[in-house]
Amino acid sequence: MTTALVVMAKAPVAGLAKTRLIPALGAEAAAGLAQRLLLHTLDQTLDLNADYRELCVSPDTRHPVFELACAKAGGELKLTLQGEGDLGQRMQRVFERVLQVHDKALLIGTDAPALGADMLRLAQVALDDYETVFVPAMDGGYALVGLTRPVPLLFQAMTWSTPQVMADTRQRLKQARLTWLELAPVHDIDEPADLIHLPKGWL
């Protein structure tokens, strides 16, 4: 069985990235943290035995950090564009595309520094026995979703960026009669109060 791993990321541009952290850090420092989170996330993926790796970005592919990340991966990281639509539409397109080729797909963002290599491996193995796998986030969302087939119901008309995302997702999983596994929850870094969950020495 083959595995695709996709990292979704926003360009770490001041005023565009991590805007909810700007009151605490300022626009430049918030963007700098976004860049560090992105590179840290990509580092965590290097040891995963994935057959395909992709960095799917917005609003465009021109930011120098994307080129740096691809160069660091030695040509094994494909750079793609997220395109239009809300988060759910963009995620759904990713799964529909990569699951045409691969048996498993893991999709993560860059907001959860505690989502490490070990957890990625656990998620990959979980898809041998479950149709879906999640790493919930402490704020009520999730930091990882893995699927063995596209499930549009999980992504359509969701109230993204609210504390209800994971709860609503569970209801939809039951509705679709899907099997799923939830791994240990992690903290997202979205709000100033979340900064205490950054690795030591990051600020």
C-alpha positions as CSV (number, residue, x, y, z in Angstrom):
1,M,0.0,0.0,0.0
2,T,1.3,3.4,-0.9
3,T,1.1,6.6,1.2
4,A,0.8,10.2,0.2
5,L,1.7,12.9,2.7
6,V,0.5,16.5,2.1
7,V,1.4,19.5,4.1
8,M,-0.9,22.5,3.6
9,A,0.7,25.9,4.3
10,K,0.2,29.6,3.9
11,A,3.1,31.8,2.8
12,P,4.7,33.3,5.9
13,V,4.1,36.9,4.8
14,A,3.8,39.7,7.4
15,G,0.1,40.6,7.7
16,L,-1.0,37.4,6.0
17,A,0.3,34.6,8.2
18,K,-0.7,34.1,11.8
19,T,-2.8,37.2,11.9
20,R,-4.3,36.3,15.3
21,L,-0.9,36.4,16.8
22,I,-0.1,39.9,15.5
23,P,-1.4,41.7,18.7
24,A,1.0,39.7,20.8
25,L,4.0,39.4,18.4
26,G,3.7,42.0,15.7
27,A,3.2,41.2,12.0
28,E,6.9,40.5,11.2
29,A,7.4,38.2,14.2
30,A,4.2,36.4,13.6
31,A,5.3,35.7,10.0
32,G,8.7,34.6,11.3
33,L,7.0,32.2,13.6
34,A,4.8,30.9,10.7
35,Q,8.0,30.2,8.8
36,R,9.6,28.4,11.7
37,L,6.5,26.3,12.1
38,L,6.4,25.4,8.5
39,L,10.1,24.3,8.4
40,H,9.7,22.4,11.7
41,T,6.6,20.5,10.3
42,L,8.5,19.5,7.2
43,D,11.4,18.3,9.3
44,Q,9.0,16.0,11.1
45,T,7.9,14.4,7.9
46,L,11.3,13.4,6.6
47,D,11.4,10.1,8.4
48,L,8.0,8.9,7.4
49,N,8.1,6.1,4.8
50,A,5.8,8.0,2.4
51,D,5.7,7.3,-1.3
52,Y,4.7,10.8,-2.2
53,R,5.3,14.1,-0.4
54,E,3.6,17.4,-1.3
55,L,3.6,21.0,0.0
56,C,0.3,22.5,-1.0
57,V,0.5,26.3,-0.5
58,S,-1.4,29.6,-0.7
59,P,-1.8,32.2,-2.0
60,D,0.9,31.4,-4.5
61,T,4.2,29.4,-4.8
62,R,6.6,32.3,-5.0
63,H,7.7,32.7,-1.4
64,P,11.5,31.9,-1.0
65,V,10.8,29.5,1.9
66,F,8.9,27.2,-0.4
67,E,11.9,27.0,-2.7
68,L,14.1,26.4,0.3
69,A,11.9,23.6,1.6
70,C,11.9,21.8,-1.8
71,A,15.6,22.1,-2.1
72,K,16.1,20.7,1.4
73,A,14.0,17.7,0.5
74,G,16.3,16.9,-2.5
75,G,13.5,17.0,-5.1
76,E,11.2,14.6,-3.2
77,L,8.7,17.4,-2.2
78,K,6.3,18.5,-4.9
79,L,5.1,22.1,-4.6
80,T,1.4,22.7,-5.5
81,L,-1.2,25.5,-5.2
82,Q,-4.2,25.1,-3.0
83,G,-6.4,27.1,-5.3
84,E,-9.8,28.7,-4.6
85,G,-12.5,27.9,-2.1
86,D,-12.8,27.5,1.7
87,L,-10.6,25.2,3.7
88,G,-12.9,22.2,3.2
89,Q,-13.0,22.6,-0.6
90,R,-9.2,22.8,-0.7
91,M,-8.8,19.8,1.5
92,Q,-11.3,17.8,-0.4
93,R,-9.5,18.5,-3.7
94,V,-6.2,17.3,-2.2
95,F,-7.7,14.0,-1.2
96,E,-9.6,13.4,-4.4
97,R,-6.3,14.0,-6.3
98,V,-3.8,12.0,-4.3
99,L,-6.1,9.1,-3.6
100,Q,-6.5,8.5,-7.3
101,V,-2.9,7.3,-7.2
102,H,-2.2,6.2,-3.6
103,D,-3.9,3.9,-1.1
104,K,-3.5,6.2,2.0
105,A,-3.3,9.9,2.3
106,L,-2.3,12.0,5.3
107,L,-3.0,15.7,5.4
108,I,-1.6,18.1,8.0
109,G,-1.1,21.8,8.5
110,T,1.8,23.6,10.1
111,D,0.1,24.9,13.3
112,A,0.9,22.0,15.7
113,P,4.6,21.7,16.6
114,A,3.8,18.7,18.8
115,L,2.7,16.7,15.8
116,G,5.9,14.8,15.5
117,A,7.4,12.0,13.4
118,D,6.2,9.3,15.7
119,M,2.6,10.4,15.5
120,L,2.8,10.6,11.7
121,R,3.9,7.0,11.7
122,L,1.1,5.9,14.0
123,A,-1.4,7.6,11.7
124,Q,0.0,5.9,8.7
125,V,-0.2,2.5,10.3
126,A,-3.7,3.2,11.6
127,L,-5.0,3.4,8.0
128,D,-4.2,-0.3,7.6
129,D,-7.1,-1.0,10.0
130,Y,-9.3,2.1,9.8
131,E,-10.8,4.1,7.0
132,T,-9.9,7.4,8.6
133,V,-7.6,8.7,11.3
134,F,-7.4,12.0,13.1
135,V,-5.2,13.9,15.5
136,P,-7.6,16.2,17.3
137,A,-6.5,19.7,18.4
138,M,-7.0,20.9,21.9
139,D,-9.0,23.9,20.5
140,G,-11.7,21.6,19.1
141,G,-10.4,21.2,15.5
142,Y,-7.9,18.7,14.2
143,A,-4.2,18.8,13.2
144,L,-4.2,15.7,11.0
145,V,-6.7,13.8,8.9
146,G,-5.9,10.6,7.1
147,L,-8.2,8.8,4.6
148,T,-8.2,5.7,2.5
149,R,-10.8,7.1,0.1
150,P,-12.3,10.5,-0.6
151,V,-15.1,11.5,1.8
152,P,-16.6,14.8,0.6
153,L,-19.1,14.8,3.6
154,L,-16.2,15.5,6.0
155,F,-15.4,18.8,4.3
156,Q,-18.5,20.3,2.9
157,A,-20.2,23.2,4.6
158,M,-18.2,22.9,7.8
159,T,-17.8,25.7,10.3
160,W,-14.0,25.9,10.1
161,S,-11.9,27.6,12.8
162,T,-14.5,26.9,15.5
163,P,-14.4,24.7,18.6
164,Q,-17.0,22.4,16.9
165,V,-15.0,21.1,14.0
166,M,-13.9,17.8,15.5
167,A,-17.3,17.2,17.2
168,D,-19.1,17.9,13.9
169,T,-16.6,15.6,12.1
170,R,-17.4,12.8,14.5
171,Q,-21.1,13.1,13.7
172,R,-20.4,13.0,10.0
173,L,-18.2,10.0,10.4
174,K,-21.0,8.2,12.1
175,Q,-23.5,9.3,9.4
176,A,-21.2,7.9,6.7
177,R,-20.7,4.7,8.8
178,L,-16.9,5.1,8.6
179,T,-14.4,3.5,11.0
180,W,-11.9,5.9,12.5
181,L,-9.1,6.2,15.1
182,E,-8.2,9.3,17.1
183,L,-4.7,9.7,18.3
184,A,-3.6,11.9,21.2
185,P,-4.7,15.5,20.9
186,V,-2.1,18.3,20.3
187,H,-2.1,22.1,20.7
188,D,-2.5,24.4,17.7
189,I,-0.6,27.7,17.8
190,D,-3.3,30.1,16.7
191,E,-4.0,32.6,19.5
192,P,-1.7,34.5,21.9
193,A,-2.7,32.2,24.7
194,D,-1.3,29.3,22.7
195,L,2.2,30.6,22.7
196,I,3.0,28.8,25.9
197,H,2.8,25.5,24.0
198,L,5.7,26.4,21.6
199,P,8.9,24.4,22.1
200,K,11.3,25.8,24.6
201,G,13.4,28.6,23.2
202,W,11.2,29.4,20.2
203,L,10.3,32.9,21.5
